[in-house]
Amino acid sequence: MPENPYATPVLAWYETHARDLPWRRPDATPWGILVSEIMLQQTPVARVLPAWQSWMERWPTPADLAAEPPGAAVRMWDRLGYPRRALNLHASARAIVDEHGGEVPREHAQLLALPGVGSYTAAAVASFAFGQRHAILDTNVRRVLARVIDGVQYPPKSQTKAEATTAQELLPPEPAVAARWGVAVMELGALVCTARSARCGECPLAGQCAWRQQGYPQHSGEPRRGQRYAGTDRQVRGRLLAVLRSAEGPVPRCELQRAWDEPIQRDRALRGLIHDGLVDPLPNDSFALPG
């Protein structure tokens, strides 16, 4: 592939249309960027923004969080969803303090070793916090590249080697520009080239988009379907955690029983929370957030 032919229009579009998000500002810390990336996993920006602001006010550094018990992180996570991310952030904070002198590590391999940090998150933090040159492949980027380059409506369900190769080939040579390219394509996918209602009239790549040129073929994949929530174990877990978050001390089983009527599903969800380290069983058949 020749030198990235999409960089100039996408970067110019981003300069004008980028959302003003606190983790993108010049004064954002590597810790703040790491927190934002963990929170943004499977959660929209509108929900993350107030949670991130509250989190950073309380724990502006990894050491601030590491000094508190993991239950404090779970409580602060509130209803953001997928609360194991709170435990991962707490474990990452302790690892950063214990192994990296309290500073978020710069190296991709060291970031990847932190709890809950996968290949995308490590690349994103290395790029956005430290201006390094790494390919960024989140859901939005994959969708933009699938449409513009491959001419298909949606990327494969699982990331492929070909996608990683394409993303690497498109990286501008200058690290700082490569980092800005990564966030710009993400923003394009989030605001314009969306999953269900692409606004091609606003897209800086409309004239170069293979999917548009081919007449928007609709048979090349399916969008990710929203997961059912009502009545699932996820909902039960959320109800049980809400009771524990609102309590100042241990909660007896009888109070948890009021959170969900069906005993088999409730007990299964409670066992799952204990297994995941989100709830501590205590004497006298009571429970609490992890201490």
C-alpha positions as CSV (number, residue, x, y, z in Angstrom):
1,M,0.0,0.0,0.0
2,P,1.4,3.5,-0.9
3,E,1.8,6.2,1.8
4,N,-1.5,6.7,3.6
5,P,-3.8,8.5,1.1
6,Y,-6.4,9.1,3.8
7,A,-4.4,10.9,6.4
8,T,-4.6,14.5,5.2
9,P,-8.4,14.7,4.9
10,V,-9.1,12.7,8.1
11,L,-6.6,14.8,10.2
12,A,-8.1,18.0,8.8
13,W,-11.6,16.8,9.6
14,Y,-10.5,15.9,13.1
15,E,-9.0,19.3,13.7
16,T,-12.4,20.8,13.2
17,H,-14.8,18.2,14.5
18,A,-13.1,16.4,17.4
19,R,-15.1,16.3,20.6
20,D,-13.6,18.2,23.6
21,L,-13.0,15.3,26.0
22,P,-10.8,15.8,29.1
23,W,-8.6,12.8,28.5
24,R,-7.7,14.3,25.1
25,R,-6.6,17.7,26.4
26,P,-2.9,18.6,26.6
27,D,-3.0,18.5,30.4
28,A,-4.3,14.9,30.5
29,T,-2.1,12.6,32.5
30,P,-1.1,9.1,31.4
31,W,-3.1,7.8,34.4
32,G,-6.2,9.8,33.3
33,I,-5.8,8.4,29.8
34,L,-5.5,4.8,31.1
35,V,-8.6,5.3,33.2
36,S,-10.5,6.6,30.3
37,E,-9.5,3.7,28.0
38,I,-10.6,1.1,30.6
39,M,-13.9,2.9,31.2
40,L,-14.6,3.2,27.5
41,Q,-14.5,-0.5,27.0
42,Q,-18.0,-1.4,25.9
43,T,-19.4,1.8,27.3
44,P,-20.3,5.0,25.4
45,V,-18.6,8.4,26.1
46,A,-21.8,10.0,27.5
47,R,-21.8,7.5,30.4
48,V,-18.1,7.5,30.9
49,L,-17.6,11.3,31.1
50,P,-19.1,12.0,34.5
51,A,-17.7,8.7,35.9
52,W,-14.2,9.6,34.7
53,Q,-14.4,13.1,36.2
54,S,-15.5,11.8,39.6
55,W,-12.9,9.1,39.5
56,M,-10.1,11.5,38.7
57,E,-11.2,14.0,41.4
58,R,-11.0,11.2,44.0
59,W,-7.9,9.4,42.7
60,P,-5.8,11.7,40.5
61,T,-2.8,9.4,40.7
62,P,-2.4,5.6,40.8
63,A,-1.0,5.9,44.3
64,D,-4.2,7.5,45.5
65,L,-6.3,4.6,44.3
66,A,-3.7,1.9,45.4
67,A,-3.9,3.2,48.9
68,E,-7.6,2.2,49.2
69,P,-9.2,-1.2,49.3
70,P,-10.5,-2.7,46.0
71,G,-14.1,-2.4,47.3
72,A,-13.7,1.4,47.1
73,A,-13.1,1.1,43.4
74,V,-16.1,-1.2,42.9
75,R,-18.3,1.3,44.9
76,M,-17.1,4.2,42.9
77,W,-17.7,2.4,39.6
78,D,-21.4,2.5,40.5
79,R,-23.6,1.5,37.5
80,L,-21.0,1.9,34.7
81,G,-21.3,-1.8,33.9
82,Y,-18.8,-4.7,33.7
83,P,-17.5,-3.9,37.3
84,R,-14.5,-6.2,37.0
85,R,-13.0,-3.3,35.2
86,A,-12.9,-1.5,38.5
87,L,-11.0,-4.3,40.1
88,N,-8.6,-4.3,37.1
89,L,-8.0,-0.6,37.5
90,H,-7.3,-1.0,41.2
91,A,-4.9,-3.9,40.5
92,S,-3.2,-1.8,37.8
93,A,-2.8,1.1,40.2
94,R,-1.1,-1.2,42.7
95,A,1.1,-2.7,40.0
96,I,2.1,0.8,38.8
97,V,3.0,1.8,42.4
98,D,4.8,-1.4,43.2
99,E,6.6,-2.0,39.9
100,H,6.9,1.4,38.2
101,G,7.4,3.9,41.0
102,G,3.9,5.2,40.7
103,E,4.2,6.3,37.1
104,V,2.2,4.7,34.3
105,P,4.8,2.8,32.2
106,R,5.7,4.0,28.8
107,E,6.6,0.8,27.1
108,H,3.9,-1.2,25.2
109,A,5.0,-4.5,26.8
110,Q,4.8,-3.1,30.3
111,L,1.4,-1.6,29.6
112,L,0.2,-4.9,28.2
113,A,1.3,-6.6,31.5
114,L,-1.1,-4.5,33.6
115,P,-4.3,-6.2,34.8
116,G,-7.2,-5.8,32.3
117,V,-5.0,-4.1,29.6
118,G,-5.2,-5.9,26.2
119,S,-3.4,-5.2,23.0
120,Y,-5.8,-2.3,22.0
121,T,-5.6,-0.5,25.3
122,A,-1.8,-0.9,25.5
123,A,-1.5,0.6,22.0
124,A,-3.9,3.4,22.8
125,V,-2.2,4.5,26.0
126,A,1.2,4.3,24.4
127,S,0.0,6.4,21.5
128,F,-2.3,8.9,23.3
129,A,-0.3,9.3,26.5
130,F,3.2,9.1,25.2
131,G,2.9,9.9,21.5
132,Q,4.3,6.6,20.2
133,R,3.7,4.9,16.9
134,H,1.2,2.0,17.3
135,A,-1.7,0.8,15.2
136,I,-5.0,1.5,16.9
137,L,-7.8,-1.0,16.1
138,D,-10.9,-0.6,18.1
139,T,-14.5,-1.3,16.8
140,N,-14.8,2.2,15.2
141,V,-11.5,2.0,13.4
142,R,-12.1,-1.5,12.1
143,R,-15.5,-0.4,10.7
144,V,-14.0,2.7,8.9
145,L,-11.2,0.7,7.3
146,A,-13.6,-2.1,6.3
147,R,-15.7,0.3,4.4
148,V,-13.1,2.7,3.0
149,I,-10.6,0.1,1.9
150,D,-12.4,-3.3,1.7
151,G,-15.7,-2.1,0.5
152,V,-17.7,-4.0,3.0
153,Q,-20.3,-2.8,5.4
154,Y,-18.9,-4.3,8.6
155,P,-15.5,-5.9,9.5
156,P,-15.3,-9.6,10.5
157,K,-16.6,-10.4,14.0
158,S,-13.0,-11.2,15.2
159,Q,-10.0,-9.1,14.3
160,T,-7.9,-10.6,11.5
161,K,-4.3,-10.6,10.7
162,A,-5.1,-8.7,7.4
163,E,-6.8,-5.9,9.4
164,A,-3.7,-5.6,11.7
165,T,-1.4,-5.5,8.6
166,T,-3.6,-2.8,7.0
167,A,-3.6,-0.7,10.1
168,Q,0.1,-0.9,10.5
169,E,0.7,0.0,6.8
170,L,-1.5,3.1,7.2
171,L,0.5,4.5,10.2
172,P,2.1,7.8,9.3
173,P,5.9,7.6,9.8
174,E,6.1,10.4,12.5
175,P,5.0,9.0,15.8
176,A,3.0,12.1,16.9
177,V,1.1,12.2,13.6
178,A,0.5,8.4,13.8
179,A,-1.0,8.9,17.3
180,R,-3.3,11.7,16.1
181,W,-4.3,9.6,13.0
182,G,-5.3,6.8,15.4
183,V,-7.6,9.0,17.5
184,A,-8.9,10.8,14.4
185,V,-10.1,7.6,12.7
186,M,-11.7,6.5,15.9
187,E,-13.6,9.8,16.1
188,L,-14.7,9.4,12.5
189,G,-16.2,6.0,13.2
190,A,-17.9,7.3,16.4
191,L,-19.4,10.4,14.8
192,V,-19.8,9.9,11.1
193,C,-19.1,6.3,9.9
194,T,-21.4,4.8,12.5
195,A,-22.7,1.2,12.5
196,R,-26.3,1.8,11.5
197,S,-26.5,5.3,10.0
198,A,-23.4,6.3,8.2
199,R,-23.5,10.0,7.3
200,C,-21.5,9.9,4.1
201,G,-22.3,13.5,3.2
202,E,-20.2,14.6,6.2
203,C,-17.3,12.2,5.7
204,P,-13.9,13.4,4.5
205,L,-13.3,10.1,2.8
206,A,-16.6,9.9,0.9
207,G,-14.8,10.3,-2.4
208,Q,-12.3,7.5,-1.6
209,C,-14.6,5.0,0.1
210,A,-14.8,1.7,-1.7
211,W,-18.1,0.8,0.0
212,R,-19.8,4.0,-1.2
213,Q,-18.4,3.5,-4.7
214,Q,-19.8,0.0,-4.9
215,G,-23.3,1.2,-4.0
216,Y,-23.3,0.3,-0.3
217,P,-23.6,-3.5,-0.5
218,Q,-25.5,-4.7,2.5
219,H,-24.6,-8.4,2.5
220,S,-21.0,-8.3,3.7
221,G,-21.6,-8.8,7.4
222,E,-23.9,-7.9,10.3
223,P,-23.7,-5.2,12.9
224,R,-23.0,-6.3,16.5
225,R,-26.4,-6.9,18.1
226,G,-27.1,-5.3,21.4
227,Q,-27.0,-7.8,24.2
228,R,-30.2,-8.5,26.1
229,Y,-30.0,-7.2,29.7
230,A,-33.4,-7.6,31.3
231,G,-33.7,-10.8,33.3
232,T,-30.1,-11.9,32.7
233,D,-27.5,-12.8,35.4
234,R,-25.9,-9.5,34.5
235,Q,-29.0,-7.6,35.7
236,V,-29.1,-9.7,38.9
237,R,-25.4,-9.1,39.6
238,G,-26.0,-5.4,39.1
239,R,-28.9,-5.4,41.6
240,L,-26.9,-7.3,44.2
241,L,-23.9,-4.9,43.8
242,A,-26.3,-1.9,44.1
243,V,-27.4,-3.1,47.5
244,L,-23.8,-3.6,48.6
245,R,-22.7,-0.2,47.3
246,S,-25.4,1.5,49.2
247,A,-24.6,-0.2,52.5
248,E,-22.1,1.2,55.0
249,G,-21.2,-2.2,56.3
250,P,-21.8,-5.9,55.8
251,V,-25.2,-6.9,54.3
252,P,-27.0,-10.0,55.5
253,R,-28.3,-12.5,52.9
254,C,-31.9,-11.6,53.7
255,E,-31.3,-8.0,52.4
256,L,-29.8,-9.4,49.2
257,Q,-32.9,-11.6,48.8
258,R,-35.0,-8.5,48.4
259,A,-33.0,-7.5,45.4
260,W,-34.1,-10.4,43.2
261,D,-37.0,-12.8,43.9
262,E,-35.9,-15.9,42.0
263,P,-33.5,-17.8,44.4
264,I,-31.7,-20.0,42.0
265,Q,-30.6,-17.2,39.7
266,R,-29.9,-14.9,42.6
267,D,-27.6,-17.4,44.3
268,R,-25.9,-18.2,41.0
269,A,-25.2,-14.5,40.4
270,L,-24.0,-14.1,44.0
271,R,-21.6,-17.0,43.6
272,G,-20.3,-15.5,40.4
273,L,-19.7,-12.1,42.1
274,I,-17.7,-13.9,44.9
275,H,-15.8,-15.9,42.3
276,D,-14.9,-12.7,40.4
277,G,-13.6,-11.0,43.6
278,L,-16.3,-8.4,43.5
279,V,-18.0,-9.6,46.8
280,D,-16.5,-10.9,50.0
281,P,-18.4,-13.5,52.0
282,L,-18.3,-12.8,55.7
283,P,-19.3,-14.7,58.9
284,N,-23.0,-14.9,59.9
285,D,-24.0,-15.3,56.3
286,S,-23.3,-11.7,55.3
287,F,-21.5,-10.1,52.4
288,A,-19.6,-6.9,51.6
289,L,-17.6,-5.3,48.8
290,P,-13.9,-6.5,48.8
291,G,-11.8,-5.1,51.5
